[in-house]
Amino acid sequence: MRVIVLLMLRLLISDIKQVYGGLGFFIFVKSLLNPSIHACLLVRLAANSKGIIHVIIRNILVAKHSIDVGQSISIGRGLKLPHPFCIVIGTGVVIGDRVTLYQGVTLGFKKGYPKIENDVLIYPNCTIVGAVKIGSAAVIGANSFVDKDVEKNSVSK
């Protein structure tokens, strides 16, 4: 149990660093009031919980941010949710390190779930479905529908 708490704390610190570019006392205090950090914490808790605990945390996320998170999601370090509203992350999605998800993003099922690699930026109202791979440092433009692989360092409109 202690290992899980330490791991969650490290991941939350990486989220704070991703949002603020560092970590210090004043940044930590500021992050306590930031809805983006609250959403990241709840998303991580929901992704790593099961049973009734998952249902409770998921319902809090839906009520507070309209974010729906499935179970058994893998989320790397430095998750950034600049506008944490109306996001759907389906069960089985894999999210790499330093990924930014804007409002209205859906990562869902269509014969499999997406794998988002490191340093990906997904702009508002995007839908990514299927067993697709979004390569490292890719940018998914606003209002995009993606159901095919996206190469690393590329832009999908």
LODREN-377248 format. One line per 5 residues: number of its first residue (from 0); their letters; for each residue x, y, z of C-alpha. Coordinates in steps of 0.2 Angstrom, whole numbers. Example, Ala and Ser with C-alpha at 12.3 -4.5 7.8 and 13.67 -1.06 7.14 Angstrom:
<rs>
0) AS) 62,-22,39 ~ 68,-5,36
</rs>
This chain:
<rs>
0) MRVIV) 0,0,0 ~ 14,12,4 ~ 22,9,-13 ~ 6,13,-22 ~ 4,30,-12
5) LLMLR) 22,34,-16 ~ 20,30,-34 ~ 4,41,-35 ~ 13,55,-26 ~ 28,55,-38
10) LLISD) 15,55,-53 ~ 6,69,-46 ~ 22,79,-43 ~ 26,76,-61 ~ 9,83,-66
15) IKQVY) 12,98,-56 ~ 30,101,-64 ~ 22,99,-81 ~ 9,112,-77 ~ 21,125,-68
20) GGLGF) 38,120,-75 ~ 45,116,-58 ~ 41,113,-40 ~ 43,123,-25 ~ 33,128,-9
25) FIFVK) 23,142,-18 ~ 20,132,-33 ~ 14,117,-22 ~ 2,129,-13 ~ -4,136,-30
30) SLLNP) -7,119,-36 ~ -19,115,-22 ~ -31,128,-29 ~ -29,122,-48 ~ -43,113,-55
35) SIHAC) -32,105,-68 ~ -21,97,-54 ~ -37,91,-45 ~ -43,83,-61 ~ -26,74,-64
40) LLVRL) -26,67,-47 ~ -44,61,-48 ~ -40,54,-66 ~ -25,44,-59 ~ -35,38,-44
45) AANSK) -49,32,-55 ~ -38,24,-68 ~ -29,14,-54 ~ -44,9,-44 ~ -56,-6,-45
50) GIIHV) -74,-10,-39 ~ -84,2,-29 ~ -69,14,-26 ~ -67,16,-45 ~ -86,20,-46
55) IIRNI) -85,33,-32 ~ -70,42,-39 ~ -77,41,-57 ~ -94,48,-51 ~ -84,63,-43
60) LVAKH) -75,66,-59 ~ -91,66,-69 ~ -100,77,-57 ~ -85,90,-55 ~ -77,90,-72
65) SIDVG) -88,79,-84 ~ -73,68,-86 ~ -76,49,-88 ~ -62,37,-85 ~ -62,18,-87
70) QSISI) -53,6,-77 ~ -35,-1,-80 ~ -29,14,-89 ~ -10,17,-90 ~ -5,35,-88
75) GRGLK) 13,40,-89 ~ 22,55,-80 ~ 17,73,-83 ~ -1,72,-88 ~ -8,90,-92
80) LPHPF) -26,94,-93 ~ -26,113,-96 ~ -45,114,-97 ~ -51,98,-88 ~ -69,96,-94
85) CIVIG) -78,84,-105 ~ -64,71,-107 ~ -67,53,-110 ~ -54,40,-108 ~ -59,22,-111
90) TGVVI) -54,7,-102 ~ -38,0,-110 ~ -31,16,-116 ~ -12,19,-114 ~ -6,37,-112
95) GDRVT) 13,40,-112 ~ 23,54,-103 ~ 20,72,-104 ~ 4,71,-114 ~ -8,86,-115
100) LYQGV) -27,83,-117 ~ -38,98,-119 ~ -57,99,-116 ~ -68,88,-126 ~ -56,74,-130
105) TLGFK) -62,56,-132 ~ -50,41,-132 ~ -62,27,-135 ~ -65,9,-142 ~ -66,4,-160
110) KGYPK) -59,-14,-161 ~ -46,-9,-148 ~ -41,6,-138 ~ -28,20,-143 ~ -10,20,-137
115) IENDV) -4,38,-135 ~ 15,39,-135 ~ 26,53,-126 ~ 25,72,-128 ~ 9,71,-138
120) LIYPN) -3,87,-139 ~ -21,83,-142 ~ -31,99,-145 ~ -50,102,-141 ~ -64,91,-147
125) CTIVG) -53,77,-154 ~ -59,59,-155 ~ -46,45,-156 ~ -54,28,-158 ~ -47,11,-161
130) AVKIG) -31,1,-159 ~ -21,16,-166 ~ -4,22,-161 ~ -1,41,-159 ~ 18,43,-161
135) SAAVI) 29,53,-150 ~ 28,72,-151 ~ 13,71,-163 ~ 0,85,-163 ~ -18,81,-165
140) GANSF) -27,97,-172 ~ -44,103,-165 ~ -60,94,-170 ~ -50,79,-178 ~ -57,62,-179
145) VDKDV) -43,49,-179 ~ -45,31,-182 ~ -28,27,-191 ~ -10,28,-184 ~ -2,45,-183
150) EKNSV) 17,45,-186 ~ 29,53,-173 ~ 33,71,-175 ~ 18,74,-186 ~ 2,85,-186
155) SK) -15,77,-189 ~ -29,89,-194
</rs>
